[in-house]
Amino acid sequence: MSAVAERAPASSAPPRRPRSVARGTVRPSWGDRLEYLGLRMAAGVLGALPLWLALRIGELGALVAWLVDRPHRRVGMRNLALAFPERPLAARRRILRRSFLNLGRMAAELAHFPRLTPGRVASMVRFADEDHWRRTMGEERSTGRLVLSGHFGNWELLVFANGMRGYPVSLVHRGIANPLVDRWLNRLRARAGTRLIRKHDAARDVLRALRARELLVLPFDQNSTRGLGVFVDFFGVPASTNAGLARIALRTGAPVLPVFLVREGRSARHVAHLLPAVHVERRGDLEADVREATRRFSALFEEMVRRYPEQWLWMHKRWKTRPEGEPRLY
């Protein structure tokens, strides 16, 4: 996402900012080209329809995926068994089916991004406590802010809406395998001022963004490979979790803002929940401090997933990396 100073401009339209999305250097394969063509055709059809109808068609496509995509369905059910062992199998299936449906609705909304105006976005996304959000965004600080969020609700719309309100952000981004799809998605993000920080450039550019008092999002809720994450409990099961958010917060003193976008029913209306800022503590043992901060972040994320389980991406192998000596879970 794209970084900016903390005060919003007076205009209601998002500020025009340099688009610094890096071009992928990988030459797309014929499979990539066919996948991209199919995606653009589907997005074109959904984007041309009224949003309410596009949402229903997105749901239909998600139901088809739910029925035929056995590998992801199997991963999702395994995750739900780990997270909610006390719930009946039928209840876990229902959560996963609704998680698929959330992705279908998200795809329909994403297809409408090129046509969304600041006014239309404002009608789709509201903050649970608008005054709290405005005060938080308007505070003068010596450093930027870090955002704790993840693949929850329509995470792309959360970033897009923030930019359309005049507060674009910078996003630490790991490119999609298909370079054509990656560039297309990044162009959509850039419409709201989002600036992407490629993962291999993250260390330098993240510190630069925070020194410029920008709003910065780092991915948090997916599996980290050994050496890049720390093990903290997620639903009572040790999960290798990205420690970058904690390390940056400890190094810079930047506050961490937990923000989650929750969809209202099957509609295109969403409520953004801005939770109290988390200030990490330095006690002299860096690795222990990183682990404790990451544990706090993980507990916050887990609480939101418990409240709205159908809005999280269950189809990812969240517990793939295991502590030494523990058996594989997938």
C-alpha positions as CSV (number, residue, x, y, z in Angstrom):
1,M,0.0,0.0,0.0
2,S,1.2,3.5,-0.3
3,A,2.7,5.7,2.3
4,V,1.7,9.2,3.2
5,A,2.0,11.8,5.8
6,E,-0.5,11.4,8.6
7,R,-2.8,14.4,8.0
8,A,-5.5,13.9,5.4
9,P,-5.6,16.5,2.6
10,A,-8.5,18.9,2.6
11,S,-9.9,17.5,-0.6
12,S,-12.3,14.6,-0.4
13,A,-10.6,12.9,-3.3
14,P,-7.5,10.7,-2.6
15,P,-4.2,12.4,-3.3
16,R,-2.4,11.7,-6.5
17,R,0.9,10.0,-5.6
18,P,3.7,8.5,-7.6
19,R,3.0,4.9,-8.5
20,S,6.0,3.1,-7.3
21,V,4.8,-0.4,-8.0
22,A,7.7,-2.4,-9.3
23,R,7.4,-4.3,-12.5
24,G,7.9,-8.0,-12.2
25,T,11.0,-9.3,-14.0
26,V,9.7,-12.9,-14.5
27,R,8.5,-13.6,-18.0
28,P,4.9,-14.9,-17.8
29,S,4.3,-18.4,-19.1
30,W,1.4,-19.4,-21.4
31,G,-0.4,-20.7,-18.4
32,D,0.0,-17.3,-16.7
33,R,-1.3,-15.6,-19.8
34,L,-4.4,-17.8,-19.9
35,E,-5.0,-17.4,-16.2
36,Y,-4.7,-13.7,-16.5
37,L,-7.1,-13.6,-19.6
38,G,-9.7,-15.6,-17.7
39,L,-9.4,-13.3,-14.6
40,R,-9.7,-10.1,-16.7
41,M,-12.8,-11.5,-18.5
42,A,-14.4,-12.5,-15.3
43,A,-13.6,-9.1,-13.7
44,G,-14.9,-7.3,-16.7
45,V,-18.2,-9.1,-16.5
46,L,-18.6,-8.6,-12.8
47,G,-17.5,-5.0,-13.0
48,A,-20.1,-4.2,-15.7
49,L,-23.0,-5.5,-13.5
50,P,-24.7,-3.7,-10.7
51,L,-22.7,-4.4,-7.5
52,W,-25.6,-6.3,-5.8
53,L,-25.9,-8.7,-8.8
54,A,-22.1,-9.1,-9.0
55,L,-22.1,-10.1,-5.3
56,R,-24.6,-12.9,-6.0
57,I,-22.7,-14.1,-9.0
58,G,-19.5,-14.0,-6.9
59,E,-21.2,-16.2,-4.4
60,L,-22.2,-18.6,-7.1
61,G,-18.6,-18.9,-8.3
62,A,-17.5,-19.4,-4.7
63,L,-20.0,-22.2,-4.2
64,V,-18.7,-24.0,-7.3
65,A,-15.1,-23.6,-5.8
66,W,-16.3,-25.0,-2.5
67,L,-17.7,-28.1,-4.3
68,V,-14.8,-28.8,-6.6
69,D,-11.7,-27.5,-4.9
70,R,-11.0,-30.4,-2.6
71,P,-7.4,-29.6,-1.7
72,H,-8.3,-26.2,-0.3
73,R,-11.4,-27.6,1.3
74,R,-9.3,-30.2,3.0
75,V,-6.8,-27.6,4.3
76,G,-9.7,-25.5,5.6
77,M,-11.3,-28.3,7.5
78,R,-8.0,-29.3,9.0
79,N,-7.5,-25.7,10.2
80,L,-11.0,-25.6,11.7
81,A,-10.5,-28.9,13.5
82,L,-7.4,-27.4,15.1
83,A,-9.0,-24.1,16.0
84,F,-12.5,-25.3,17.0
85,P,-12.2,-29.0,18.1
86,E,-15.2,-28.6,20.4
87,R,-17.5,-27.6,17.5
88,P,-19.5,-30.2,15.5
89,L,-18.3,-31.2,12.1
90,A,-21.4,-29.6,10.5
91,A,-20.6,-26.2,12.2
92,R,-17.0,-26.3,10.9
93,R,-18.2,-27.0,7.4
94,R,-20.6,-24.1,7.6
95,I,-17.8,-21.8,8.6
96,L,-15.6,-22.9,5.8
97,R,-18.4,-22.6,3.2
98,R,-19.1,-19.1,4.4
99,S,-15.4,-18.3,4.1
100,F,-15.5,-19.4,0.5
101,L,-18.5,-17.2,0.0
102,N,-16.7,-14.2,1.5
103,L,-14.0,-14.7,-1.2
104,G,-16.6,-14.7,-3.9
105,R,-18.1,-11.4,-2.6
106,M,-14.6,-10.0,-2.3
107,A,-13.9,-10.8,-6.0
108,A,-17.1,-9.0,-7.0
109,E,-16.1,-5.9,-5.1
110,L,-12.5,-6.0,-6.4
111,A,-13.9,-6.0,-10.0
112,H,-15.7,-2.7,-9.1
113,F,-12.6,-1.0,-7.8
114,P,-12.0,0.9,-11.1
115,R,-15.4,2.5,-10.8
116,L,-15.4,3.3,-7.1
117,T,-15.4,7.0,-6.1
118,P,-14.6,8.4,-2.7
119,G,-18.3,8.9,-2.1
120,R,-19.3,5.4,-3.1
121,V,-16.6,4.0,-0.9
122,A,-17.8,6.0,2.0
123,S,-21.3,4.5,1.6
124,M,-19.7,1.0,1.6
125,V,-17.3,1.3,4.5
126,R,-17.9,3.1,7.8
127,F,-15.9,3.0,11.0
128,A,-17.5,1.6,14.1
129,D,-16.3,4.8,16.0
130,E,-15.7,7.5,13.3
131,D,-14.6,10.1,15.9
132,H,-12.0,7.7,17.3
133,W,-10.6,7.0,13.8
134,R,-10.4,10.7,13.0
135,R,-8.6,11.5,16.2
136,T,-6.2,8.7,15.7
137,M,-5.4,9.6,12.2
138,G,-5.1,13.3,13.1
139,E,-2.6,12.9,15.9
140,E,0.8,14.5,15.4
141,R,3.6,11.9,15.9
142,S,7.3,11.7,15.5
143,T,7.0,8.4,13.7
144,G,4.5,6.6,11.5
145,R,2.1,3.9,12.5
146,L,2.0,0.2,11.9
147,V,-1.3,-1.6,11.1
148,L,-2.1,-5.0,12.5
149,S,-4.4,-6.7,10.1
150,G,-4.4,-9.7,7.7
151,H,-6.5,-11.8,5.3
152,F,-9.8,-11.0,7.1
153,G,-13.0,-9.7,5.6
154,N,-12.3,-7.8,2.4
155,W,-8.7,-6.9,3.3
156,E,-8.2,-5.2,-0.1
157,L,-11.2,-3.0,0.4
158,L,-9.9,-2.0,3.8
159,V,-6.7,-0.6,2.3
160,F,-8.6,0.9,-0.7
161,A,-11.1,2.7,1.5
162,N,-8.5,4.1,3.7
163,G,-6.7,5.6,0.7
164,M,-10.0,7.0,-0.7
165,R,-10.6,8.8,2.6
166,G,-7.3,10.6,2.2
167,Y,-5.0,8.2,4.2
168,P,-3.3,5.9,1.8
169,V,-0.8,3.4,3.2
170,S,2.3,1.5,2.4
171,L,2.1,-2.3,2.1
172,V,4.9,-4.8,2.5
173,H,4.0,-7.0,-0.4
174,R,5.0,-10.5,-1.5
175,G,4.3,-10.7,-5.3
176,I,1.7,-13.1,-6.7
177,A,3.2,-16.0,-8.6
178,N,1.6,-14.9,-11.9
179,P,3.3,-11.6,-12.7
180,L,0.4,-10.4,-15.0
181,V,-2.1,-10.9,-12.2
182,D,0.3,-9.2,-9.7
183,R,0.7,-6.1,-11.9
184,W,-3.1,-5.9,-12.5
185,L,-3.9,-6.1,-8.8
186,N,-1.2,-3.5,-8.0
187,R,-2.6,-1.1,-10.5
188,L,-6.0,-1.4,-8.8
189,R,-4.4,-0.7,-5.4
190,A,-2.6,2.3,-6.8
191,R,-5.9,4.0,-7.6
192,A,-6.3,4.7,-3.9
193,G,-2.7,5.9,-3.5
194,T,-1.4,2.5,-2.2
195,R,2.3,2.1,-2.5
196,L,3.9,-1.3,-2.4
197,I,7.1,-2.2,-0.7
198,R,8.5,-5.3,-2.2
199,K,9.4,-7.8,0.4
200,H,13.1,-8.0,-0.6
201,D,13.4,-4.2,-0.1
202,A,11.4,-4.1,3.1
203,A,14.0,-3.4,5.7
204,R,15.2,-0.1,4.2
205,D,11.9,1.1,2.8
206,V,9.9,0.3,5.9
207,L,12.2,2.4,8.1
208,R,12.1,5.2,5.5
209,A,8.3,5.1,5.5
210,L,8.0,5.3,9.3
211,R,10.5,8.2,9.4
212,A,8.1,10.0,7.0
213,R,5.3,9.3,9.4
214,E,3.4,7.1,7.1
215,L,0.8,4.4,7.7
216,L,2.4,1.0,7.1
217,V,0.9,-2.5,6.8
218,L,2.9,-5.7,7.1
219,P,1.4,-9.2,6.5
220,F,0.9,-10.9,9.8
221,D,-1.5,-13.8,9.7
222,Q,0.1,-16.4,7.4
223,N,2.7,-19.1,8.0
224,S,6.3,-17.9,8.3
225,T,9.1,-20.2,7.3
226,R,11.6,-21.3,10.0
227,G,14.0,-18.5,10.8
228,L,11.7,-15.7,9.7
229,G,9.0,-16.2,12.3
230,V,8.6,-17.0,16.0
231,F,6.3,-19.7,17.5
232,V,3.4,-18.3,19.4
233,D,0.0,-19.8,20.1
234,F,-2.8,-19.3,17.7
235,F,-6.0,-21.0,18.8
236,G,-3.8,-22.9,21.4
237,V,-1.5,-24.4,18.7
238,P,2.1,-23.1,18.2
239,A,2.2,-21.3,14.9
240,S,5.2,-19.8,13.1
241,T,4.3,-16.1,13.0
242,N,5.8,-13.2,11.2
243,A,8.0,-11.4,13.8
244,G,8.7,-8.4,11.5
245,L,5.8,-6.3,13.0
246,A,7.2,-6.7,16.5
247,R,10.8,-6.1,15.5
248,I,10.0,-2.9,13.7
249,A,7.7,-1.6,16.5
250,L,10.4,-2.3,19.1
251,R,13.1,-0.6,17.0
252,T,11.1,2.5,16.0
253,G,8.7,2.9,18.9
254,A,5.8,3.1,16.3
255,P,2.4,2.3,17.8
256,V,0.5,-0.7,16.3
257,L,-3.1,-0.1,15.2
258,P,-5.3,-3.3,15.0
259,V,-7.8,-2.7,12.2
260,F,-10.3,-5.2,10.9
261,L,-13.0,-4.8,8.2
262,V,-16.2,-6.8,9.0
263,R,-18.9,-7.4,6.3
264,E,-22.5,-6.9,7.2
265,G,-24.4,-10.0,6.2
266,R,-24.3,-10.7,2.4
267,S,-24.2,-7.0,1.5
268,A,-21.5,-4.7,0.2
269,R,-21.6,-2.7,3.5
270,H,-18.7,-3.1,5.9
271,V,-17.7,-1.8,9.3
272,A,-14.1,-1.0,10.1
273,H,-13.1,-1.8,13.7
274,L,-10.1,0.3,15.0
275,L,-9.0,-1.3,18.2
276,P,-6.9,0.5,20.9
277,A,-3.3,1.0,19.8
278,V,-0.7,-1.5,21.1
279,H,2.5,-0.1,22.4
280,V,5.3,-2.7,22.7
281,E,7.7,-2.7,25.6
282,R,11.5,-3.1,25.6
283,R,12.8,-5.0,28.6
284,G,16.4,-5.6,27.6
285,D,16.1,-9.1,26.0
286,L,15.3,-8.4,22.3
287,E,14.2,-11.9,21.4
288,A,12.0,-12.3,24.4
289,D,10.5,-8.9,23.7
290,V,9.8,-9.8,20.1
291,R,8.1,-13.0,21.1
292,E,6.0,-11.3,23.7
293,A,4.9,-8.6,21.3
294,T,4.1,-11.2,18.6
295,R,2.1,-13.2,21.2
296,R,0.0,-10.1,22.0
297,F,-0.6,-9.4,18.3
298,S,-1.6,-13.0,17.7
299,A,-4.0,-13.0,20.6
300,L,-5.7,-9.9,19.2
301,F,-6.0,-11.4,15.8
302,E,-7.4,-14.7,17.2
303,E,-10.0,-12.8,19.1
304,M,-11.4,-11.2,15.9
305,V,-11.3,-14.5,14.1
306,R,-13.2,-16.1,17.0
307,R,-15.9,-13.4,16.8
308,Y,-16.2,-13.6,13.0
309,P,-14.8,-16.9,11.9
310,E,-16.4,-16.9,8.5
311,Q,-14.5,-13.8,7.5
312,W,-11.0,-15.3,7.8
313,L,-9.1,-17.1,5.1
314,W,-9.1,-20.7,6.4
315,M,-7.7,-22.2,3.2
316,H,-4.1,-21.3,4.0
317,K,-1.8,-23.8,5.7
318,R,-1.4,-21.6,8.8
319,W,0.3,-24.2,10.9
320,K,2.6,-25.6,8.1
321,T,5.9,-24.8,9.8
322,R,6.3,-26.9,13.0
323,P,8.6,-26.6,16.0
324,E,11.5,-29.0,15.9
325,G,10.4,-32.6,16.5
326,E,6.7,-32.0,16.0
327,P,4.9,-33.9,13.3
328,R,3.4,-32.2,10.2
329,L,-0.2,-31.2,10.4
330,Y,-1.0,-31.2,6.7
